[in-house]
Amino acid sequence: MQLLILRLIALTCTSFLIAMLTGCPSSGSGNSTVINGVVSSGGGSTPVAIGGATVTIYQIQSGTPSVVTQATSDSAGNFSVKVPSNSANTSSNPITYYAVASKSPSIQLMASLGTGPLSAVRINELTTVASAYAFAQLFRDDYSVAGSALPLSIAAGMAENLVSAESGSASKVIQTSPNGYETNTWSALGTLANVLAGCTQGLANACTNLFALTPSTSGITPTNTLQAIVNIALNPAVNVSGIYNLGSVVISYTPALTANQGPNSSAPLQKLDAWTMAVKVNNTGSSTYPFGGPANVAFDTKGYAWINNNVIQGTPNSANCLVVLKPNGLPANGASNTPSSPITGGGILGSGFGIAIDKLGFIWSGSFGWGNNVPTSGAVAKLSSVGVPISSDAGYTAGLLRVQGTAVDQSNNIWMASYGNNAVVVYPNQTTNPVSYVDSNTEPFGIAITTDGYAWVTYTGSDTVSKLRYSNGGISKLFTVTLPSGSNPKGVAVDSLGNAWVAAGSTSTVYAINSSGAIVGTYTGQGINGPWGISLDAKGNVWVANFGTASPSARYSIVQLCGATSNCPTGLAMGSAITPSTGYTLPSAGSQVLLNSGQPLYGTGSPPSYLPLMRLTSVNTDMAGNVWAANNWKPSAFNDVNPNDANPGGDGMVIFVGVAAPTKAPSLGPAQAP
């Protein structure tokens, strides 16, 4: 009778096959949701059913997970469970659900069920890979998931970005531009799923070989497939070749990485450097206001990303909009008292490096101006938490000329690097009565706030870094640190010990300066290449955005350095790279990079680009440990030598999934855990 009912239900589904594999979505039964699921191995039209698996449904809102219900899959891999509704599950404080299927001590598979939960799911190796990466930073030592509501829901959204838990196949996001074969993520997902499938399907020595190559950061050998893939997600640069080789034993999922895309590839733009998973996003919410040179990011209390956007794509002119993306990278749509992207007004014009969110939730974005729209006076735009302009159409201009770095201190004073008039300007406690500081240092650029309210400021024109303090209505300087001539420092970040980390782009160097002004670290190589933006995650480790060189064949990357807080892998000292010698890159899978409009990156008739990760100006960590990198500038050297080039601005954001310590938002002072 049950089989007959399933067949009847299938007739109402769009696809008979999909219905039999995953079940049709259920609207729930009374005060519960019925989850119809399948446990299987392999993709395509003939996956291998896993019968006799114990399926456990977990829920977690804050703290540690609790078991909701259990079931055992039948001989066809099917199971059905009922999840009671929970009145505590709200949009502002969501409950995240996930499923773990255990077939044996060696075989554990996982699927994220979102915050609904989903009413149909296929639990397989692909969903396991997606869940392991998305929740990587939220797994505890016993491989259970722990955390608070918002980071957990962000992780669930990122898992769905990688793989559809309902179908058990790569998501539409991953299968289509700006991902698809423009990046290697779809194929890398398939290879890692194949790596797990060898063990799941019982090939001789497959589990033993997998576990031997995937120890935890503390050197503990995993005992099941879920532990193994979590360890890969947390240590993506370890045993890259050995893990890749395991993926050729069983080909249950396609696409998968080819030899030309593996770690031994001779194709520089396709070579695998690490087992990172990245999602590129480039939809602003409006074709009228496309991405054009995203510059820097600030995350609000809901996890939304507020992104400064430099130029009008395809022109040399200033853009007059900010982009706001949901935590999963989709454009904000205004639902439930949230912003609607893109946002205009309030003086937004050629937004540069400066964006910050103050203690009351207001957004401050500095306007630098660009190309033919260079403003005659600088401005900062002030917006409400839903993007309504507070400042006038001209913005706030008092004391300002071409604003770059922007930061908020613990007293809610707004600090701005007024690059055009060589001034550091403070708007005390949100007022617009400027307090300015000017000395012999020139072209202030980056600003970072210490735990005790001091501000570190980089000066690109004078190759200096100063430590300033606002008090009693004035700005005073504690000291200036002089860097080697030509350093051109830009981004700066401060750790919990008071050290300032400075990106010196022209010399491809990162400096660490202690709270007294002594340079305690000078770091080069290790993938550091024209660093621009720099940030810290909640463990105090340092992330570097490489603007790089103008070589058209160079791949761009982000680099993670060991910080000063002793939260590094065993054997690494302060300033040592945690990332491989290339940094974390995003290889191509062979298709040229397209804009959101569908046009090639450089326009129709121009040479194609195969660099989905471009010249970066910022790198920032969200509350689930995803690192967002801003594709500010197109790769070609032509953009550097031709000031009238009509197409300089890079395209979109690249989100590296689960690679950093989750970091509280918005940020006031050094990074903290959420």
Helices and strands as residue ranges (DSSP letters): H 2-11, H 16-22, E 32-41, E 48-49, E 54-60, E 66-72, E 78-84, E 96-104, E 107-114, E 120-123, H 125-134, G 136-138, H 149-162, E 163-164, E 169-170, H 172-175, G 180-182, H 185-200, H 206-213, H 225-234, H 240-246, G 259-261, E 278-281, E 294-299, E 305-309, E 321-325, E 343-344, E 351-357, E 363-367, G 371-373, E 379-383, E 403-408, E 414-418, G 419-421, E 423-427, G 428-430, E 435-437, E 444-449, E 455-459, E 464-471, E 474-482, E 489-494, E 500-504, G 505-507, E 509-513, E 519-523, E 531-536, E 542-546, E 558-561, E 615-621, E 627-633, H 638-641, E 653-656
